[in-house]
Amino acid sequence: MVSPDGTRRILHSKPLNLRATLRPLQVWGRDPALRLTPTEAAWAIRSPEGPVSLHIRATPGLVDAGAWGPGTTWALERLDDLVGLTDDTESFVTDHPLVRRLQREHAGIRLPRIHQVVRMLVPIVLEQLVTGTEAVRAYKHLERRVAEPAPGPMGLRLPPDPARLAGLPLEVYIACTALGKQGRTIKRLCARADRMEEAASMSFVAAARRLQALPGLGPWSAGSAMLRGLGFADAIILGDYHLPHVIANALAGEERATDARMVELLAPFKGHRGRVIRLIGAGFGGSRTRRGPRAPIRTWF
């Protein structure tokens, strides 16, 4: 229940690692809208009721949060979803030795559901077809142009306003070092923001169809958003250069793999395939099999 002073306290009996749970929501670790410590999070969002900043503190069995801004009630009412307390980890039972060990060692990793589809997809689109360094650079340039200060005392900045992103000329995206294709996709995404946000309350299949119906959003982008921040435990990220190798190495000891092989290896975990991807990522970090050639970083200036 949200208190009149803009706070909420949740008592629970579930394992919760706040930083590990919310880390996939950060835009490459230096997100001006989200700061994380092992037990605290400061997060700024654009809710349907207006901008809001949240301060969250998690200790064993307790989550405390305070909020500032017109979206305070909206955000605090969804606090359980945000920190993953509504994630049904208890229904995942496996006899796979490695996954069972990872499940035990990383029991506090939960899948957040943030009800913010466009906020998840904009940085994901900027990751398409480029190196991580280029994606970070483009987002920073774009954020500096259009982001605004968030309410409250924490010095956060709101993520870019979808309406403003929809109206930016394509030349601005290119000036921010984004690809023209990325700029066009973001403009389409933000012009249809209301329709895209509906995916947060859809079933897994319906949400995947809704996201991928937008030109420029394929299985990789949709799967990334659905797993990182929309709470879909069965989401698989297809089309990633490294992920099939990481999953195959962990589950079968194979150095290289295709998407088809990854899907085959994850089949026994149907219903929780995305959760297994998160657990393997936590346990292995993905660095062991990165042997492919790096894409060249383009020079813009």
N, C-alpha and C positions, 0 to 999 in steps of 0.2 A: 504493500500500500504506500502511495506517495504522500509524504507529510506536507503540510501547508508551507513549511519553510524550504521546500525544494530539495528534500533528502529522501533516501529510502534505505532501509536495512533489510537484508535477506539472511535468515538463518537456514542452514542446510547441512546435510551430512555427506556430501559428495566430495571426492578429491578434485581440486581445482588448482591448476598452475596458471595464474592469470597471464603472465607474460607469454608463455608458450601458446596459450589459447588464442591470444589476440595478435601475436606477431604476424600471422599472414595478412592482417588488415593494414599493416604498415606499408607505405610506399617506399620500398627499398631501404628501410631502416632509418631514413632521415626524413620522416614525414612531419611537416609543420602542423598537421592536424592530429597527430597521435604520438604521444610519448609514453614509454613503458619502462618500468622497473620490475624487479621480481614480484612485488606485492601491490603496485599501484599503476594506474593508467590515467592519463589525461587525454580526452578525446573530444574533438569538435566535429559536429555534423550539421547538415541542413535537413531538418525534419520537415514533414508536411505542414507543421505548425510554426515553422520558423527556425532560425539558427539556435544551437544549444551547445554548451560545453559541459562535459561530464568529468568529475574526478571520482575515481573508483579505487577503493582499497579492499584487498582480499586477505583475510587471515583464516586459519583453519576453522571451517564451519560458519564463516561470517563474511558477507559482502556488504560494505557500506558505500554509498554514493551520494554525491551532491551535484547539483546542476545549476546552470545560469542560462538565462535566455528564454525567449517565448516558446521554445520547444521542450522546456523542462519536463512537463507532465508526460508528453509523448515518449521521450527518451527513457525516463525512469520507469514507466510502465512496461517497457521492453528490456529492462535490465537483465532479467533472467535469460532471455534469448542472447543478448549481447555477450555475456560472460560464459555461455554454454551450459547453463544449469538445466535448460530444457532439452539438451542433447541426450538422446537415449543410449548412453554407452553401456548400460546394464544389459541390453538385449544382444550385445555382441559377445558370442561365446565361440571359441575356436580351440581345436586341439593341435594346431600347427605350433611346434615348439618355439620357433623364432618369434612369431607374431604374438603368441601367448606371453613370452618373456618381455617383448616390447610393450605389450598392453599393461603388464604389471609395473614395469620400470617407468612408464610415461602415463600412468593412470590419470594424472591431472590435466592432460591435453584433451580439451573438449572442442567441439565444432561450434563456432559462434554463428548466430543468425542475426544479421544486422538490419534487415529490411531496407537496405540502401543499394539497389541494383546498379544505378548509374555511377555512384561513388566507387563501386568495385570495378566497373568496366572501363572507365576512362584511363587509369594507369595501365590496365591490362592491354588495351588497344595500343598504347604507346610502346609496349613490349614486342608487338608483332614485327617480325622480319628484321629486327635489329639486335645489336648487342645490348647487354644490360647497361653498359656505360652510356650508350646513346639514349636509351629509354629514360635513364635518370636525368640526363641533361635536358631532354625535351620537356619532361614534366616540370623540372625546376624553372625553366624559362616560362612555361605556360602559367605555372602557379604564381610567379612573380608578377605577371601581367594582370591576372584576373582575380586572384584570391583576396579575401578581405579578413580583417581581424575578427576573431571569434569573441562572443561575450564572455565575461568572467575575468578573473585575475590571473589566469595561467599563461597568458601570452601565446595562445594557440592561434592558428589561422584556419579559416573555414576552407574546405575543399572547393574547387571552382564551381560556380553556379551553373547548372545545366542550361538554363535559359541564355545565359551570357555566352557559353561555349557554342550553343547552336547558332548564335548570331555573329560569331567572329568570322571574318573573311578567311578563306583558305590561305591567303598569303600570310596571315598572322601565324597560323600553325607552321607553315614552312619557315617563317622567320624564327620560330621557336625551336627549329631543327627537327621537327616532326616530318615524317614522310607525308606527301600529299594524300596517299591512300589512307593513312591514319587520320589525318585531319578530316577527310570526307566521312569516314566512319564515325568519328566522334560527333560531328555535326548532325548526322542522321540519328545517332543514338540519343543525343540530347534533345533534338526536335521531337522525338517520340518518347520522351522521358516518362510520361504518365503510363503509357502502355508497357514500357519495359519494367517499371516498378511493380506492376501486377505480378510479375514472375515470382516475386518473393513469397507470395501466398499460394502459389500453384503447387501441384504435384511435381514429382521429379521429371516425369516424361513431358508434361505440359510446359514446365519452365524451360527445359532444354529446347523444346520446339519454339517457344516464344523468343528466346534469346537468339537462336540460330536463324530465325526468319529475317533478321535484320542483315542486309548486305554488309559484308565486312566482318561479321561475327561467325566464326566457325566453331568446330568442336573444341579446339584448344582454348579459345577465349571463353566460351560458355562454361566448359568444365572447370577452368581456373576460377571463375567467379563463383560457381555453385559450390565448389569445395572450400575455397578460402574464406568466404564470408556469408554465404546464403544457407549454410547448415545442411546441405545435402550429403548424407553419409555415404551414398553410393556413387557419387560423382567421380568420373574418371577423366583425366586430362589426356586427350589424344592429340598427337601431332607435336609433342614436345621432343626436342632433340636428345635430351639426356635421360628423361624419366624411365623409358622402357628398359634401358641398361641398368639403372639403379634397382628397379623392381626385380628384374631377372637375376641380377647378382645376389640380391638379398634372399629371394625365395628359391632359386634353383642353382646358384653358384655359377651362372652364365655371365660372361663378360659383355656380350652384345645381344640385343634383342630388338624386335619390331613391336609396333603397337599391337599387332595380332597376338604375338607371344605374351605381351604384358597382359592383355585381356584374358588369355587362356590361364595364366598363372593366378590371376585375381578371381577367376570364376568361383572357386570354393568359398569366397568371402562375399558372395552376392548379398546386396543390401548394406554392406559396410566396406565396399571396395575403396572408396575415398578415404575412409578412416584408416584402412591398412596403409594406403599411400602416405598419409600423415604420420603414422607410427614409424614407418620405414624411414621417412625423411628425418624424423627426430632421432632415430637410432643410428642412421648411416650418414646423414648430411648430404648425400648425393655426390660427394667429391671423388669417390673411389674410381668411378668409371668415366670421368670426363677426359676423353682422349681425342675427341674430334677436333678438327681444325677450327680455330677461332675466326669469326667473321671480321673483316677489316673495319676499323673505326673510321668513319668518314670525317674529313676536315671541312668545316663550314666557314671559318673566318680567315 
